[in-house]
Structure formats: C-alpha cells, structure tokens
Amino acid sequence: MASYDLILRGGACVLPWGVETTDIGVRDGRIAALGDLRLATAAEEIDCRNLHVLPGLIDAHVHLRDPGDAAVETLETGTKAALLGGLTAVFDMPNTAPSITDRERLDWKRDYLAGRAWVDVGLYVGASKKNIAELAALELQPNVCAVKVFAGSSTGDLLVEDDASLEAVMRSGRRRICYHSEDEYRLQERKPQFTSGMPHRNHMVWRDVECALLGTRRLMALARKTGRPAHILHVSTAEELAYLWDYRDVCTVEVLLNHLTQTDEAYDRLGGYAVMNPPIRDQRHLDAAWAAVRDGTVDVVGSDHAPHSRAAKERPWPDGAAGLTGVQTIVPLMLDHVSAGRLSLSRLADLMCAGPARVYGVVGKGRLAAGYDADFTLVDMRKQRTIEESWIVSPCGWTPFAGHRCTGWPAMAVLRGQVAMREDAVLGSPSGQGVAYLDARGH
Ligand code: DOR
C-alpha cells in the first residue's frame, strides 16, 4: 500500500489543466501523486472537502526593507505577513538601506534568510550606474530572481535613467530584466509645478500617463534593439497595456493588486495612504487593467508591498513616502475579486504562481504536478471576513484596505510539505529557503 508523508484529501484542486476534485500525496516535500489515493496512508492528512487547493501562491513584488528600519518591516515580519496572507513565496526587492547591488550584500542576504524567512524567498539584484559590468555575473547567483532597474526614481537611491546606461544594462547578461518604468526626465521637469501641501490626488497628475508611457516606449525600443527580454513591473495605464500588446516578443507584464482594486477616490479617503509609484489612477485605467487580465496581456499580479512608517505616510504631499503595504492582503483581495466574478481561480493561479514561475524561470514551483514542490494555498471561498488593521503583522501596522470585506479567505498554507499556516496562526519555526531559478545556479 502506498504511503505518503501527507495527503490532501478531496479538495477542489486548481490543476494546470482545470479544476478537479482529487487527492494529492506528498513525499519528501514534493508532490508524489495526484489522483484517487483512498487506498493510501499518510502520517498526516488534511480534509480538503470544503476547500480549493491552489498551487502555493507567489508574490513576485515585495519590499521587505531588510536591511533597513526594523520598526517598519523586517524579513521575518514581512514573510510572516506573507504566510498569514496565504502566500508560500515572495520575491524581495533590492532598494533596501543599503541596496543589494553587489556580491557581498547578495551573499549576506542569502545567508540571512535561513531561520528568519517564513516563506521561500527570491532575491532581486539592484542595477546602479556603478555595477553595470557586474550585473551579468550577479544575475547568475543562486536565488536571484532578476535584476531590477529603477528607470524612474522612487524609494531609495537606485536609478538608471538615461538610454546609454539602460542599453549598457541590457547588454550585461541575458536573463529577463524587471523595470520600474516612469520617465525620470519628465518626472523631474514637472516636479516644480507642485508644492508642499497640495492635495494628494496631484500624485497622479505629476506622475501622469505620459510619464509611464514614455518610460515604457523607451525601454521597449532598447529591448528590441538589444534583444534583451523585459518585464515591466506595475503597468498602470490603459495606454501602456494597449501598446505592450505588440511587444510580447520582448516583454512580459505585471499589474498590481492596487491598480485592479483602487481608483482616485482613494486619495480623498486615505490621503498619504493612497500614495504609491506608479500612482493609483482613475476608473478608465482600472477597467483597462481588468481587460488586460481577461485577454492574457497580464502575466503576473503582485502587491508591491512597500511599507513605510505612519509618520512618513502622513507628511504633506509630496514630502511623504510612496508605497503601500499589501503582502498580507493580496490573496484575500484577489479571492474577493474571484467571488465578484472578475477572474477565475485558475486565472488567479496563473497570475500568482504559473506566471511568476514562467517569467522568472523558477525551478520546482508554478503548478500542481508530480515532482513539483508541495507548496499549497488552501482557500475557503465561502468564508467572509473583513480586513482589519489589528491583523497586520508588519510593524508599520497599517493597510490601505482596512474595512474591506472579502468573500474568500486563505485557510491554510503548506510549504514544501509542512503545514506552515492554519487559521490565522503560523506553525513551527521559519523554514523558508531561497527560491531556485533555472538560470541562477552560481558558478
Ligand atoms: O510606491 C512605491 N514604493 N513604488 C516603488 O517603486 C518603490 C516602493 C518603495 O520601495 O517604497
């Protein structure tokens, strides 16, 4: 008789080929069997009869601020937030203090994960004008998900804004590069039009559609010229989404949960707690983002979890910090969008698991299939729950989604065969590891 370490029994499993009610057998941290396992035994069993079983969901865009200010976030608190929110992996951005831009800091960060991360972690390397020549080697280091380029300035000191430097970055290495795409020249040129204390909604006037579209056009011209694949992070305008349709040879697309959920009314309601880069815009752009989810333009949905202190968020615009928390709330909010009929659970698994796996070249994750990591996000689509600030474990302590009632909630998360989160509690100790990537196996 077959025996497993763990069997998930009778869940509605979101498989790559459709949703099927079936059993999943886990051995040594990986999926060993999919199918009818009534005759099999296991050391541990989970009754999934009222749950959907998704492949472990990934947030490919988080800023865990470590090293940085522990009063705002740490790797440990940010990954705990991820796990409580139903994620099993996050990819962590490099604009920390100091930034992750060289081998030494990358090695430090990889070692630092052990015993601190509650979910698996991929590491971005930041591009700066000083490390362009080293990027080709840095992107091959273990656990590196991608090089991140800030082509427009945001939080931190990373910036590569001119075409000559951007082209040099594209010619250093060969993996897909991730871009923050806002045209820095237009940003700086228009900044003097705005003064301290103006209403927060000016954020989307300053960092306007043209700013984003111009940035993306410049990057696409260079990507075609160099043949270097690009991933445009947080695409926020209808215009870019229409434009990128024709660039699928060199470009993949991320859209944020925020741009699928919030519109400009948020500036009046939340003030500084609605300010992020690129900005939240009007309904036309939200509608375009959903159309792009439906037609397949969007490859990945992420949170851009970007915690800041309350003091930094409450300064008058534009002196405050840009960025919103989201790693703990992205799964409940996406499930709520599923409940509202805006996408299917299969598309959610595509956008938050198979999509990131494909775009970044993840090894062993991305689908419910034999041989893959036994990472599962188990969700209860009947559960209704309101997001409350008291639930947020990031030390900064706030969410722009407080009071949002969700239909659908993550009930459990399994990380490489271990139940790591169940009904609002993390279990055991932090056992997250570095995520493996096809083209990043070190030398
Ligand atoms: O709003 C943002 N905040 N956008 C970014 O690109 C960076 C992020 C941060 O690190 O605060």
Boltz pocket constraint, residues with backbone or C-beta under 6 A from the ligand:
constraints:
  - pocket:
      binder: B
      contacts: [[A, 63], [A, 95], [A, 154], [A, 155], [A, 180], [A, 275], [A, 276], [A, 277], [A, 278], [A, 304], [A, 306], [A, 307], [A, 322], [A, 323], [A, 324]]
      max_distance: 6.0
